[in-house]
Amino acid sequence: MKQLLFGVHNHQPIGNFKHVFEHVFNVSYKPFIDVLYNYPDFKFSLHTTGPLWLFFESEHPELIELIREMVARGQVELVISGFYEPVLASIPHRDRVGQINMAMKYIKDRFGITPQGLWLTERVWESEIVPALVESGVKYVMVDDFHFLSAGKRKEELYGYYLTESEGNTLAIFPIDETLRYLVPFREVSQSIDYIKNIPGDLAIIFDDGEKFGAWPGTYEWVYEKKWLQKFVEGIIKSDEIKTLTYTEAMQKFPPFGRIYLPTASYFEMGEWSLPAEGALEFIDFMNILKDKGLFDRYRRFVRGGIWRNFLVKYEESNNLHKKMLFISNLLKDKRSEKMKDSLYKAQCNDAYWHGVFGGLYLPHLRKEIYENLIGVDAKIKTPTYMIDDFNKDGKEEVSLRNKKLRVSVAPHKGGTIYEISHFGFRYNFQDTLARRFEHYHRGITVGDAPQEGVASIHEFKKYIDEKSAKEMVYDKYLRYSLIDHFLPIYVKPDELRYGRYNEMGDFVQGCFAFRRIENGIKMYRTGVLQGEHPLSVRLQKSVILLNDSIEILRRCRGEEPLDHIVALELNLKLESPKVSSNGNLYSIMESDFYMEDSKSIEIVDDVLKCSVLIECEESENIYIYPVLTISQSEGGFDLVYQGSCILFMKRVEKESFKDKVTITFKGGKSNA
């Protein structure tokens, strides 16, 4: 008799749109429970993350009642994770325990049971998380069978569970069967059932995304209208060779196979996604070589890519978000405010920190929600007005400035740029602009309409984009921070700036600036070189000063000889629905560029944030603003996403020295809390 351990994991991230929650509820979460409710003898495990439980409570309490009844009759075992679905390895021990205890309490209060199992977010395993799990009362977790194969186990040894240990704490680990994960629900019911019947062991183990039962492209018709799920459940129940168990029941009935120590790992695909783009291409090429030689299946367990933490290197913007989270966590470690800790825990929701098949980091509304929670806590805790530290953990010092309204963070070693402009009243980071990057999945993209060939798995999409998106597939040479100093040829054209087809004459964009503290701010300075017929030495200094709701920027440069360049200051600001105010009219700048001749100021209005940003530049001659648009992969194919607006204040300089004053003023919004 084979024992089927069937589990589903349901999740929507903090900050996702309500209509997405509602849609997935209607096509996946509700119909799935409706089908299984009619089969009390089919036992399964269910993991629902905190954001979804809160949504169900608010909008669909009837679903919770159904689940409560199924729990009471012993059909469903509820599994937890960190309440707001953090990657546990990416947060401090105290927050791991806090998030798990929060989830434990939620389930116990509403369902009267104490969960035993934990769904490991993105199956990111690092042994250092074990003490927090055991301390919180967790008895078992599930990870991919790939973790076990990487540790040297053979596939036929993975139809049961093992024990692992860390600091003397023991924990049971179940290997999720990848073959079964790809069969269910994408192949005929008979194939899944036959596979289960023929496993060389007692336990057939699956725990996978609930969204693939109806929410993934094309699956609703297959799973519900064509009754795949109903047929599968009935097939299992009618089988004399298969019985369903919960994971806890399996531990009571079967002993562990023994002791194991797993390497740091996630599921196999994560190893590809977390590599730098060029490395990911080489990884794919290597896999294809093995496949061509017929060696891939045999040696795949020894083929590993990167690890989840690599995203904090691959994407500097993700690292900024992560280190801001750690900064806030440290501020709260001795605080007892449950409301502030709840905001911190929300900000640890994993999705906005990484990118794979799904949008993740590339979705501005997910990053916005994380920052909103972090900034909300930051606004309430008093910290110094001037702080120097290696905030981003890159071995170099950054400077964080603060007043009652703003926190502005500066990286002197990265072009003397601003990488955070957090406004406490708006609970918003206006600097949250994602750079345009080459992603490994950009290779092989075809311009044109995709043929209609039926339904494909999200891992099997053909690569088609339209001409508009193809035009925007350009890649930045530097991060999209603010206070970037350009020295450009006098003949440079706006399109060349937008699409990166210009020559940078100076070495200031990514150069290292020395710095010192001044009243309410920081002064930075660097002696650089301008290229031309002969190199020209230029001394540039710039100051950042906080004044209530404003940022004042003072710039001064002096060359050893007269310049003949376009001197441009670049800001990259992110808003929600930005429009330029000009001559009494508003023009959207989310898709189109905007050129203002003989202009020294620009006002950007946002009716979502209920704010305006006024930028005044004393020496500006022309202003050019264009959208920063990225091409990213998602479950639906490829998305063209607005990440922010690049604003360039330009002036031709034909003398030895130049000085300027720029003021950024934020208007509207809530008062500082």
C-alpha positions as CSV (number, residue, x, y, z in Angstrom):
1,M,0.0,0.0,0.0
2,K,1.4,3.4,-1.1
3,Q,0.8,6.4,1.1
4,L,0.1,9.7,-0.6
5,L,1.1,12.8,1.3
6,F,-0.7,15.5,-0.7
7,G,-0.1,19.2,0.2
8,V,-0.8,22.6,-1.3
9,H,0.8,25.9,-0.6
10,N,-1.3,29.1,-1.1
11,H,0.3,32.5,-1.1
12,Q,-0.3,36.1,-2.3
13,P,2.3,38.7,-1.3
14,I,1.8,41.7,0.8
15,G,1.0,44.6,-1.5
16,N,-0.5,42.6,-4.3
17,F,-3.6,44.1,-5.8
18,K,-6.9,43.2,-4.3
19,H,-8.3,42.2,-7.7
20,V,-5.5,39.6,-7.9
21,F,-6.4,38.2,-4.5
22,E,-10.1,38.0,-5.6
23,H,-9.3,36.5,-9.0
24,V,-7.1,33.7,-7.6
25,F,-9.7,33.1,-4.9
26,N,-12.4,32.5,-7.6
27,V,-10.3,30.4,-9.9
28,S,-8.2,28.4,-7.5
29,Y,-8.5,28.7,-3.7
30,K,-12.3,28.4,-3.5
31,P,-12.9,25.8,-6.2
32,F,-10.1,23.6,-4.9
33,I,-11.6,23.5,-1.4
34,D,-15.1,23.0,-2.8
35,V,-14.0,19.9,-4.7
36,L,-12.1,18.4,-1.8
37,Y,-14.8,19.2,0.7
38,N,-17.0,16.6,-1.0
39,Y,-14.4,13.8,-0.4
40,P,-13.9,13.6,3.4
41,D,-11.8,10.4,3.0
42,F,-9.2,12.3,0.9
43,K,-6.6,13.6,3.4
44,F,-4.3,16.4,2.5
45,S,-2.2,19.2,4.0
46,L,-2.9,22.9,3.5
47,H,-0.6,25.8,3.9
48,T,-2.0,29.3,3.6
49,T,0.2,32.4,4.2
50,G,-0.8,35.2,6.6
51,P,-1.7,37.7,3.9
52,L,-4.2,35.2,2.5
53,W,-5.7,34.3,5.8
54,L,-6.3,38.0,6.5
55,F,-7.9,38.3,3.1
56,F,-10.2,35.3,3.7
57,E,-11.2,36.7,7.1
58,S,-12.0,40.1,5.6
59,E,-13.6,39.1,2.3
60,H,-14.5,35.4,2.4
61,P,-15.0,34.1,5.9
62,E,-17.1,31.3,4.4
63,L,-14.0,29.6,3.1
64,I,-12.5,29.6,6.6
65,E,-15.6,27.9,7.9
66,L,-15.3,25.2,5.3
67,I,-11.6,24.6,6.2
68,R,-12.5,24.7,9.9
69,E,-15.0,21.9,9.3
70,M,-12.5,19.9,7.3
71,V,-9.9,20.3,10.0
72,A,-12.4,19.1,12.6
73,R,-13.2,15.9,10.7
74,G,-9.5,15.1,10.4
75,Q,-9.3,15.6,6.6
76,V,-7.0,18.6,6.6
77,E,-3.7,19.2,8.4
78,L,-2.8,22.8,8.5
79,V,0.8,23.7,7.9
80,I,2.4,27.1,8.7
81,S,5.4,29.2,7.6
82,G,6.6,32.6,8.9
83,F,3.3,34.4,9.0
84,Y,4.1,36.9,6.2
85,E,6.0,34.3,4.2
86,P,9.6,35.4,4.7
87,V,12.6,33.5,3.5
88,L,13.6,32.5,7.0
89,A,17.3,32.3,6.2
90,S,17.2,36.0,5.2
91,I,15.9,37.4,8.5
92,P,17.4,37.5,12.0
93,H,16.8,34.6,14.4
94,R,14.5,36.7,16.7
95,D,12.3,37.5,13.7
96,R,12.2,33.9,12.5
97,V,10.9,32.9,16.0
98,G,8.5,35.9,16.0
99,Q,7.1,35.1,12.6
100,I,6.6,31.4,13.3
101,N,5.0,32.0,16.7
102,M,2.7,34.5,15.1
103,A,1.6,31.9,12.6
104,M,1.3,29.2,15.3
105,K,-0.9,31.5,17.4
106,Y,-3.1,32.4,14.4
107,I,-3.9,28.8,13.6
108,K,-4.4,27.8,17.3
109,D,-6.7,30.7,18.0
110,R,-8.9,30.1,14.9
111,F,-8.8,26.3,14.5
112,G,-8.0,25.0,17.9
113,I,-5.0,23.0,16.8
114,T,-1.2,23.3,17.2
115,P,0.5,23.0,13.8
116,Q,3.4,20.5,13.5
117,G,4.7,21.3,10.1
118,L,6.3,24.2,8.3
119,W,6.3,25.1,4.7
120,L,9.8,26.4,4.0
121,T,9.4,29.5,1.8
122,E,10.8,28.9,-1.7
123,R,12.3,25.8,-0.1
124,V,15.3,27.9,0.8
125,W,17.3,25.6,3.2
126,E,20.1,26.7,5.4
127,S,21.0,24.7,8.5
128,E,21.2,27.8,10.6
129,I,17.4,28.1,10.6
130,V,16.9,24.8,12.5
131,P,17.2,26.2,16.0
132,A,14.5,28.8,15.4
133,L,12.2,26.1,14.0
134,V,12.7,23.7,16.9
135,E,12.4,26.5,19.4
136,S,9.0,27.5,17.9
137,G,7.7,23.9,18.2
138,V,8.0,22.9,14.5
139,K,8.4,19.1,14.1
140,Y,8.9,18.8,10.3
141,V,9.5,20.7,7.1
142,M,9.3,19.9,3.4
143,V,12.0,20.6,0.8
144,D,12.6,19.5,-2.8
145,D,14.1,16.1,-3.4
146,F,16.9,18.0,-5.2
147,H,18.2,19.0,-1.7
148,F,18.6,15.3,-0.8
149,L,20.1,14.4,-4.2
150,S,22.7,17.1,-3.8
151,A,23.6,15.6,-0.5
152,G,24.4,12.3,-2.3
153,K,21.1,10.4,-1.9
154,R,19.7,8.4,-4.7
155,K,16.1,9.0,-6.0
156,E,15.0,5.5,-4.7
157,E,16.0,6.6,-1.2
158,L,13.6,9.5,-1.1
159,Y,10.2,7.9,-0.5
160,G,10.2,8.6,3.3
161,Y,11.6,11.2,5.6
162,Y,14.9,11.9,7.4
163,L,16.1,13.7,10.5
164,T,18.6,16.6,10.5
165,E,20.3,18.3,13.4
166,S,21.8,21.7,14.3
167,E,23.2,22.6,17.6
168,G,21.6,19.4,19.0
169,N,18.2,20.3,17.7
170,T,16.5,17.6,15.6
171,L,14.0,18.2,12.8
172,A,12.2,15.9,10.4
173,I,12.6,16.7,6.6
174,F,10.4,15.3,3.8
175,P,11.6,15.3,0.2
176,I,9.1,16.6,-2.3
177,D,9.0,14.4,-5.4
178,E,9.8,16.6,-8.4
179,T,8.5,14.1,-10.9
180,L,5.1,14.0,-9.1
181,R,5.2,17.8,-8.8
182,Y,5.5,18.1,-12.6
183,L,2.8,15.5,-13.3
184,V,0.2,17.1,-11.0
185,P,-2.0,18.5,-12.5
186,F,-0.5,18.9,-15.9
187,R,-0.7,15.3,-17.2
188,E,-3.6,12.9,-17.4
189,V,-4.8,11.6,-14.0
190,S,-3.9,8.0,-14.9
191,Q,-0.2,9.0,-15.3
192,S,-0.1,10.5,-11.8
193,I,-1.8,7.5,-10.2
194,D,0.3,5.0,-12.1
195,Y,3.4,6.8,-10.9
196,I,2.3,6.8,-7.3
197,K,1.5,3.0,-7.5
198,N,5.0,2.3,-8.8
199,I,7.2,4.3,-6.5
200,P,10.0,2.2,-4.9
201,G,9.0,3.0,-1.4
202,D,6.1,3.7,1.0
203,L,5.5,7.5,0.7
204,A,4.6,9.5,-2.4
205,I,5.3,13.1,-1.3
206,I,4.0,16.2,-3.0
207,F,3.6,19.8,-1.7
208,D,3.3,22.5,-4.3
209,D,1.7,25.8,-5.3
210,G,-2.1,25.8,-4.9
211,E,-2.3,28.4,-7.7
212,K,-1.4,25.9,-10.3
213,F,-4.8,24.4,-9.6
214,G,-6.7,27.0,-11.6
215,A,-4.7,30.3,-11.5
216,W,-1.8,29.4,-13.7
217,P,-2.4,30.1,-17.4
218,G,-4.9,27.6,-18.9
219,T,-5.3,25.4,-15.8
220,Y,-8.8,26.4,-14.7
221,E,-10.4,24.7,-17.7
222,W,-8.2,21.6,-17.2
223,V,-8.5,21.3,-13.5
224,Y,-12.2,22.2,-12.9
225,E,-14.2,22.4,-16.1
226,K,-12.6,19.2,-17.4
227,K,-12.6,17.9,-13.8
228,W,-9.0,16.8,-13.5
229,L,-9.0,17.4,-9.7
230,Q,-12.2,15.5,-9.1
231,K,-11.0,12.6,-11.2
232,F,-7.7,12.5,-9.4
233,V,-9.3,12.5,-6.0
234,E,-11.8,9.9,-7.0
235,G,-9.1,7.8,-8.6
236,I,-7.0,7.9,-5.4
237,I,-10.0,7.0,-3.1
238,K,-11.1,4.1,-5.3
239,S,-7.6,2.7,-5.6
240,D,-6.9,-0.4,-3.4
241,E,-3.2,0.4,-3.7
242,I,-3.1,4.0,-2.4
243,K,-4.1,5.6,0.8
244,T,-3.8,9.3,1.8
245,L,-2.1,10.4,5.0
246,T,-1.2,13.7,6.5
247,Y,2.5,14.4,7.2
248,T,2.0,14.1,10.9
249,E,0.3,10.7,10.5
250,A,3.1,9.5,8.3
251,M,5.6,10.4,11.1
252,Q,3.5,8.4,13.5
253,K,3.3,5.4,11.2
254,F,6.8,5.3,9.7
255,P,10.2,5.7,11.3
256,P,12.7,8.1,9.8
257,F,15.2,6.7,7.3
258,G,18.1,8.1,9.3
259,R,20.1,11.3,9.8
260,I,21.0,13.7,7.0
261,Y,22.7,17.1,6.6
262,L,21.5,19.1,3.6
263,P,23.5,21.7,1.7
264,T,22.3,25.2,1.3
265,A,19.8,25.0,-1.5
266,S,16.4,25.7,-3.0
267,Y,14.6,24.0,-5.8
268,F,16.6,23.4,-8.9
269,E,15.3,26.3,-11.0
270,M,16.2,28.8,-8.3
271,G,19.9,27.9,-8.8
272,E,19.5,29.2,-12.4
273,W,17.6,32.3,-11.6
274,S,19.8,33.5,-8.8
275,L,23.0,33.4,-10.9
276,P,24.2,36.6,-12.6
277,A,22.8,36.7,-16.1
278,E,25.9,35.6,-17.9
279,G,26.4,32.8,-15.4
280,A,22.8,31.7,-15.8
281,L,23.4,31.5,-19.6
282,E,26.5,29.3,-19.0
283,F,24.6,27.2,-16.6
284,I,21.9,26.6,-19.2
285,D,24.5,25.8,-21.8
286,F,26.1,23.3,-19.5
287,M,22.8,21.6,-18.8
288,N,22.2,21.4,-22.6
289,I,25.6,19.8,-23.1
290,L,24.8,17.2,-20.5
291,K,21.4,16.6,-22.1
292,D,22.9,16.3,-25.6
293,K,25.3,13.7,-24.3
294,G,22.5,11.8,-22.4
295,L,24.2,12.5,-19.1
296,F,21.8,15.1,-17.5
297,D,19.5,12.7,-15.7
298,R,22.4,10.8,-14.3
299,Y,24.5,13.7,-13.1
300,R,21.9,16.4,-12.5
301,R,22.1,16.1,-8.7
302,F,25.7,17.3,-8.9
303,V,24.7,20.3,-11.1
304,R,24.0,23.3,-9.0
305,G,23.7,27.0,-9.7
306,G,23.5,29.8,-7.2
307,I,21.7,30.2,-3.9
308,W,18.9,32.5,-2.9
309,R,21.1,35.0,-1.2
310,N,22.8,35.7,-4.6
311,F,19.8,37.9,-5.4
312,L,21.2,40.4,-2.9
313,V,24.3,40.6,-5.1
314,K,22.6,40.3,-8.4
315,Y,20.2,43.2,-7.7
316,E,21.6,46.1,-5.6
317,E,18.0,47.4,-5.2
318,S,17.1,44.1,-3.5
319,N,20.1,44.5,-1.2
320,N,19.0,48.1,-0.4
321,L,15.6,46.8,0.6
322,H,17.0,43.9,2.6
323,K,19.5,46.0,4.5
324,K,16.9,48.6,5.3
325,M,14.8,45.7,6.7
326,L,17.7,44.6,8.9
327,F,18.3,48.2,10.0
328,I,14.6,48.5,11.1
329,S,14.8,45.0,12.7
330,N,17.8,46.1,14.8
331,L,15.9,49.3,15.9
332,L,13.1,47.1,17.1
333,K,15.0,44.4,18.8
334,D,14.5,45.9,22.3
335,K,11.0,47.3,21.6
336,R,7.8,45.7,22.6
337,S,5.4,47.4,20.2
338,E,3.5,44.6,18.5
339,K,2.2,47.0,15.9
340,M,5.6,48.0,14.8
341,K,6.8,44.4,14.8
342,D,3.8,43.5,12.6
343,S,4.9,46.2,10.1
344,L,8.5,44.8,10.2
345,Y,7.2,41.2,9.6
346,K,5.1,42.4,6.7
347,A,8.2,44.0,5.2
348,Q,9.9,40.6,5.4
349,C,7.5,39.0,2.9
350,N,9.8,37.4,0.4
351,D,8.4,38.2,-3.1
352,A,9.8,41.7,-3.6
353,Y,13.4,40.6,-2.8
354,W,14.0,38.3,-5.8
355,H,13.0,37.5,-9.3
356,G,12.5,34.3,-11.3
357,V,9.5,33.2,-13.4
358,F,7.3,35.5,-11.5
359,G,7.6,39.3,-11.4
360,G,8.8,39.7,-7.8
361,L,11.4,42.5,-7.5
362,Y,10.3,43.8,-10.9
363,L,6.8,44.7,-9.6
364,P,6.9,48.2,-8.1
365,H,3.8,47.7,-6.1
366,L,5.4,44.9,-4.1
367,R,8.5,47.0,-3.4
368,K,6.2,49.9,-2.4
369,E,4.4,47.9,0.2
370,I,7.7,46.7,1.8
371,Y,9.1,50.2,1.9
372,E,5.8,51.6,3.3
373,N,6.0,49.3,6.3
374,L,9.6,49.9,6.9
375,I,9.3,53.7,6.6
376,G,6.3,53.6,8.9
377,V,8.4,52.1,11.7
378,D,11.4,54.3,10.8
379,A,9.2,57.4,11.3
380,K,8.3,56.4,14.8
381,I,11.7,55.6,16.2
382,K,14.2,58.4,17.0
383,T,17.6,58.0,15.4
384,P,20.5,60.4,14.8
385,T,20.2,63.0,12.1
386,Y,23.6,62.0,10.7
387,M,24.8,58.4,10.6
388,I,27.8,56.8,9.0
389,D,28.0,53.0,8.7
390,D,28.4,50.3,6.2
391,F,24.6,50.1,5.9
392,N,24.7,48.0,2.6
393,K,27.4,45.6,3.9
394,D,29.6,46.1,0.9
395,G,32.8,47.2,2.8
396,K,32.3,50.9,2.1
397,E,30.6,53.5,4.3
398,E,27.3,55.1,3.4
399,V,25.7,58.1,5.0
400,S,22.1,58.4,6.2
401,L,20.6,61.8,6.8
402,R,17.4,62.4,8.7
403,N,15.0,65.1,9.8
404,K,11.4,65.0,10.9
405,K,10.1,64.5,7.4
406,L,12.8,62.7,5.4
407,R,15.5,60.0,5.4
408,V,18.0,60.4,2.6
409,S,20.8,57.8,2.2
410,V,23.9,58.5,0.2
411,A,26.6,56.3,-1.2
412,P,29.8,58.5,-1.7
413,H,31.7,55.5,-3.2
414,K,29.0,55.1,-5.9
415,G,29.2,58.4,-7.7
416,G,28.2,60.3,-4.6
417,T,24.6,59.3,-5.3
418,I,21.4,59.1,-3.3
419,Y,19.9,55.7,-3.1
420,E,17.0,56.3,-0.7
421,I,14.6,59.3,-0.4
422,S,12.1,58.1,2.2
423,H,9.4,60.6,3.1
424,F,7.8,59.8,6.5
425,G,4.5,61.6,5.7
426,F,3.9,59.6,2.5
427,R,5.5,56.4,3.8
428,Y,7.1,56.3,0.4
429,N,10.6,55.9,-1.0
430,F,10.8,58.2,-4.0
431,Q,14.2,56.8,-5.0
432,D,12.9,53.2,-5.5
433,T,13.8,53.0,-9.2
434,L,15.0,49.7,-10.7
435,A,17.7,49.7,-13.3
436,R,17.3,48.2,-16.7
437,R,19.2,45.0,-16.8
438,F,20.0,42.2,-19.2
439,E,18.3,39.0,-17.9
440,H,19.4,35.6,-19.1
441,Y,15.9,34.9,-20.4
442,H,16.2,37.8,-22.8
443,R,18.3,35.6,-25.0
444,G,16.2,34.1,-27.8
445,I,13.3,36.6,-27.5
446,T,11.4,37.0,-30.8
447,V,9.7,40.2,-31.8
448,G,6.1,39.6,-32.9
449,D,2.9,37.9,-31.8
450,A,3.1,34.5,-30.2
451,P,1.3,31.7,-32.1
452,Q,-1.8,30.2,-30.5
453,E,-0.6,26.7,-29.7
454,G,-2.7,25.8,-26.6
455,V,-1.7,25.8,-23.0
456,A,1.9,25.7,-21.8
457,S,3.4,25.4,-18.3
458,I,4.9,28.6,-17.0
459,H,8.3,26.9,-17.4
460,E,7.7,26.3,-21.1
461,F,6.7,29.7,-22.5
462,K,7.9,30.7,-26.0
463,K,9.7,34.1,-25.9
464,Y,7.7,36.7,-27.8
465,I,7.5,40.4,-27.3
466,D,6.0,43.2,-29.3
467,E,7.9,45.9,-31.1
468,K,7.3,48.6,-28.4
469,S,8.8,46.4,-25.7
470,A,11.7,45.4,-28.0
471,K,12.6,49.1,-28.4
472,E,12.8,49.4,-24.6
473,M,15.1,46.4,-24.2
474,V,18.2,48.5,-23.3
475,Y,20.5,48.1,-20.4
476,D,21.9,50.6,-17.9
477,K,25.6,50.9,-17.2
478,Y,24.9,52.3,-13.7
479,L,22.3,52.0,-11.0
480,R,19.2,54.3,-11.3
481,Y,20.1,56.4,-8.2
482,S,19.9,60.2,-8.0
483,L,22.5,63.0,-8.0
484,I,24.4,61.5,-10.9
485,D,26.8,63.9,-12.6
486,H,27.3,63.7,-16.4
487,F,29.7,65.5,-18.6
488,L,28.3,65.0,-22.2
489,P,29.2,66.1,-25.7
490,I,27.5,69.3,-26.8
491,Y,25.8,67.4,-29.7
492,V,24.1,64.8,-27.6
493,K,20.5,64.1,-28.5
494,P,17.6,63.2,-26.1
495,D,17.0,59.8,-27.7
496,E,20.7,58.9,-27.2
497,L,20.4,59.7,-23.5
498,R,17.2,57.6,-23.1
499,Y,18.6,54.5,-24.9
500,G,22.2,54.7,-23.7
501,R,23.8,55.6,-27.0
502,Y,26.0,58.5,-25.9
503,N,29.6,59.0,-24.8
504,E,30.2,59.7,-21.1
505,M,33.1,62.2,-21.1
506,G,33.7,62.2,-17.3
507,D,34.5,59.6,-14.7
508,F,32.1,60.9,-12.0
509,V,29.0,58.7,-12.6
510,Q,30.4,55.7,-10.7
511,G,33.5,57.4,-9.2
512,C,34.4,57.4,-5.5
513,F,33.8,60.7,-3.7
514,A,35.5,61.8,-0.4
515,F,33.0,63.3,2.1
516,R,32.6,65.2,5.3
517,R,29.7,66.2,7.5
518,I,28.2,69.7,7.2
519,E,25.2,71.3,9.0
520,N,22.0,69.2,8.1
521,G,23.9,67.3,5.5
522,I,26.9,66.0,3.7
523,K,29.5,67.5,1.4
524,M,31.3,65.3,-1.2
525,Y,34.2,66.0,-3.5
526,R,36.2,64.4,-6.2
527,T,38.9,65.3,-8.7
528,G,38.2,63.5,-11.9
529,V,39.1,63.5,-15.6
530,L,37.2,64.5,-18.7
531,Q,38.1,62.8,-21.9
532,G,38.7,64.6,-25.2
533,E,41.6,65.7,-27.4
534,H,43.6,65.8,-24.2
535,P,42.4,64.8,-20.7
536,L,41.1,67.6,-18.6
537,S,41.2,67.6,-14.8
538,V,38.0,68.7,-13.1
539,R,37.3,69.2,-9.4
540,L,33.6,68.5,-8.5
541,Q,32.0,69.0,-5.1
542,K,28.4,68.6,-4.2
543,S,26.4,68.9,-1.0
544,V,23.1,67.3,0.1
545,I,21.2,69.2,2.8
546,L,17.9,68.4,4.4
547,L,15.5,71.3,5.0
548,N,12.1,70.2,6.3
549,D,10.2,68.8,3.2
550,S,13.1,69.7,0.9
551,I,16.4,68.4,-0.3
552,E,18.9,71.1,-1.3
553,I,21.7,70.1,-3.6
554,L,24.7,72.4,-4.1
555,R,27.1,71.7,-7.0
556,R,30.3,73.3,-8.0
557,C,32.9,72.3,-10.5
558,R,36.2,73.8,-11.7
559,G,38.4,72.7,-14.6
560,E,42.0,73.4,-15.1
561,E,41.0,74.8,-18.5
562,P,37.6,76.0,-19.9
563,L,35.0,73.3,-20.4
564,D,32.9,72.9,-23.5
565,H,30.4,70.2,-22.4
566,I,26.8,69.6,-21.5
567,V,26.8,69.3,-17.7
568,A,23.8,67.2,-16.7
569,L,22.4,66.3,-13.3
570,E,20.4,63.1,-13.3
571,L,17.7,62.3,-10.8
572,N,15.7,59.0,-10.9
573,L,12.4,59.3,-9.0
574,K,9.7,56.7,-8.6
575,L,6.1,57.8,-8.2
576,E,2.8,55.9,-8.7
577,S,1.0,57.8,-11.4
578,P,3.3,60.7,-12.3
579,K,2.3,63.6,-14.6
580,V,4.2,66.7,-15.5
581,S,2.5,70.0,-14.9
582,S,3.1,72.3,-17.8
583,N,1.1,75.4,-18.9
584,G,-1.9,74.4,-16.9
585,N,-2.0,70.9,-18.3
586,L,-0.9,67.5,-17.0
587,Y,1.0,65.0,-19.2
588,S,1.7,61.4,-18.2
589,I,5.3,60.5,-18.1
590,M,4.9,56.7,-17.4
591,E,5.3,55.8,-21.1
592,S,6.4,58.9,-23.0
593,D,9.3,61.2,-22.7
594,F,9.0,65.0,-22.2
595,Y,11.4,67.7,-23.3
596,M,11.3,71.2,-21.8
597,E,13.4,73.9,-23.4
598,D,14.6,77.0,-21.5
599,S,13.3,75.5,-18.2
600,K,14.7,75.7,-14.7
601,S,12.0,73.8,-12.9
602,I,9.6,70.9,-13.2
603,E,6.6,69.8,-11.1
604,I,5.5,66.2,-11.0
605,V,2.0,65.6,-9.8
606,D,0.7,62.2,-8.5
607,D,-3.0,61.7,-7.8
608,V,-2.4,58.3,-6.3
609,L,0.1,59.5,-3.7
610,K,-1.8,62.9,-3.4
611,C,1.5,64.7,-3.7
612,S,3.6,66.8,-6.0
613,V,7.3,67.0,-6.3
614,L,8.7,70.4,-7.4
615,I,12.3,70.4,-8.6
616,E,14.1,73.7,-9.2
617,C,17.5,74.0,-10.8
618,E,19.0,77.5,-10.9
619,E,21.3,77.0,-13.8
620,S,19.3,74.6,-15.9
621,E,18.8,75.4,-19.6
622,N,16.8,72.3,-20.7
623,I,15.1,69.5,-18.9
624,Y,14.6,66.1,-20.4
625,I,12.5,63.4,-18.6
626,Y,11.9,59.9,-19.8
627,P,10.4,56.7,-18.3
628,V,12.7,53.9,-17.1
629,L,11.0,50.8,-18.5
630,T,12.0,47.2,-17.9
631,I,11.3,43.9,-19.7
632,S,10.7,41.2,-17.2
633,Q,9.4,37.6,-17.2
634,S,6.2,36.8,-15.4
635,E,3.8,33.9,-15.3
636,G,1.9,35.5,-18.2
637,G,4.9,35.9,-20.5
638,F,6.8,39.2,-20.6
639,D,5.9,42.5,-19.0
640,L,6.9,46.1,-19.9
641,V,7.0,47.8,-16.5
642,Y,7.4,51.4,-15.5
643,Q,10.1,51.6,-12.8
644,G,10.6,55.3,-12.4
645,S,11.4,58.6,-14.3
646,C,14.8,59.8,-15.3
647,I,15.0,63.6,-15.0
648,L,18.0,65.3,-16.6
649,F,18.8,69.0,-15.9
650,M,21.2,70.1,-18.7
651,K,23.3,73.2,-19.3
652,R,26.1,73.9,-21.7
653,V,29.2,75.1,-19.9
654,E,32.0,77.0,-21.7
655,K,34.1,78.3,-18.9
656,E,36.4,76.9,-16.2
657,S,33.9,76.9,-13.4
658,F,30.3,76.1,-12.8
659,K,28.0,76.2,-9.8
660,D,24.4,75.3,-9.4
661,K,21.6,74.9,-6.8
662,V,18.9,72.3,-7.1
663,T,16.0,72.0,-4.7
664,I,13.6,69.0,-4.5
665,T,10.4,69.9,-2.5
666,F,7.7,67.4,-1.6
667,K,4.2,68.8,-1.1
668,G,0.9,67.3,0.1
669,G,0.4,64.0,1.9
670,K,0.0,63.2,5.6
671,S,1.7,64.9,8.4
672,N,4.6,63.1,10.0
673,A,3.5,60.5,12.6
